[in-house]
């Protein structure tokens, strides 16, 4: 087909890949732009490294997506106001619509004193580090003997898994703003670390918060039982790390030494209050300090404010009166031709299955827009390639990814490993033949 619709998809995580597949399968010419060299996004660099079966299954699906003939892949290309290409650049190249599925690439902080101390990190950076995403794979982290994680979801447990089973630190404390009845993590994720859980400390903590929970009709015994559901399938511990919870506590500041290294975190105790049918945590003014060398904030993510789309409440602004809603959801931005899907639509929401559905639905919205507003045209792929070559950097394409996968498979077999990843972009470029060895 000479004349066809053309769409730029920004981001090659699950939302972008499955959104691109939906468009390409409907005859659209799709250009998939990815910040990273490898496709996969959080499916590649967010899922815990030892979940090989899950990762391999997803990679197989992603390969099938990249095999679609009218879908082009351009890795190692950043899109945004400060990137290699701006949204206006994509328009000028002839794309009739842009689907943004770049995830939530901003970093969400609470704005507390001491967040700049050595030893204070965001969970995303740590997850990217142990999943070997450049340049985070080369970043130095200070994981001390005593580590605190702020949060109560699966990401908190992934970080705890890493600190307990890989780093083997002395103590990991999960600091939870609400009570034990409102934890967000899954039993399966708890199985990795529950053998390190200090059960006596948990009993003491449940006893401490019982009056506060009962005041809002929460059942402390049921909450404790839910935490302990993972015990029957606990993985045997491989370290003596002590794992415990501090419930109903919020960080207020991090305190450092004269060298700028974290030494303490100050917490404020919370009570629970019922408001508008919801239970909320509220500080009671009582503050105390814990001795820690590391604090990791696992509090969700936000979109990149420098991307080029308006942002409100950590998210890109969506049209409140969408022309093409799907299941009551808006995938439309204030710009007529720009759409959002996955975590770019709603940050930190759901896992791979959610991202897949959301990206697919976003693509369906784009298709409706194209069919109503645009006429198929002849797409100038040579202009796209000329623009990318002008960037003066290696641009990763489909065949390059195949060479990289073959090189990593060979390394895994050579070293008798379940999986192998190159640690840096340079190593990947060497493996693909795109950079000469120094």
HELIX and SHEET records of a PDB file:
HELIX    1   1 UNK A   14  UNK A   25  1                                  12    
HELIX    2   2 UNK A   42  UNK A   45  1                                   4    
HELIX    3   3 UNK A   52  UNK A   66  1                                  15    
HELIX    4   4 UNK A   87  UNK A   92  1                                   6    
HELIX    5   5 UNK A  123  UNK A  130  1                                   8    
HELIX    6   6 UNK A  136  UNK A  138  5                                   3    
HELIX    7   7 UNK A  154  UNK A  161  1                                   8    
HELIX    8   8 UNK A  162  UNK A  167  3                                   6    
HELIX    9   9 UNK A  180  UNK A  182  5                                   3    
HELIX   10  10 UNK A  187  UNK A  190  1                                   4    
HELIX   11  11 UNK A  194  UNK A  196  5                                   3    
HELIX   12  12 UNK A  199  UNK A  214  1                                  16    
HELIX   13  13 UNK A  220  UNK A  227  1                                   8    
HELIX   14  14 UNK A  228  UNK A  233  5                                   6    
HELIX   15  15 UNK A  342  UNK A  344  5                                   3    
HELIX   16  16 UNK A  352  UNK A  373  1                                  22    
HELIX   17  17 UNK A  381  UNK A  389  1                                   9    
HELIX   18  18 UNK A  398  UNK A  414  1                                  17    
HELIX   19  19 UNK A  425  UNK A  431  1                                   7    
SHEET    1   A 2 UNK A   3  UNK A   4  0                                        
SHEET    2   A 2 UNK A 377  UNK A 378 -1                                        
SHEET    1   B 5 UNK A  71  UNK A  75  0                                        
SHEET    2   B 5 UNK A  29  UNK A  34  1                                        
SHEET    3   B 5 UNK A   6  UNK A  10  1                                        
SHEET    4   B 5 UNK A  97  UNK A 100  1                                        
SHEET    5   B 5 UNK A 338  UNK A 340  1                                        
SHEET    1   C 5 UNK A 120  UNK A 122  0                                        
SHEET    2   C 5 UNK A 294  UNK A 297  1                                        
SHEET    3   C 5 UNK A 146  UNK A 150  1                                        
SHEET    4   C 5 UNK A 171  UNK A 175  1                                        
SHEET    5   C 5 UNK A 242  UNK A 246  1                                        
SHEET    1   D 3 UNK A 249  UNK A 256  0                                        
SHEET    2   D 3 UNK A 262  UNK A 275 -1                                        
SHEET    3   D 3 UNK A 278  UNK A 291 -1                                        
SHEET    1   E 2 UNK A 311  UNK A 312  0                                        
SHEET    2   E 2 UNK A 315  UNK A 316 -1                                        
END                                                                             
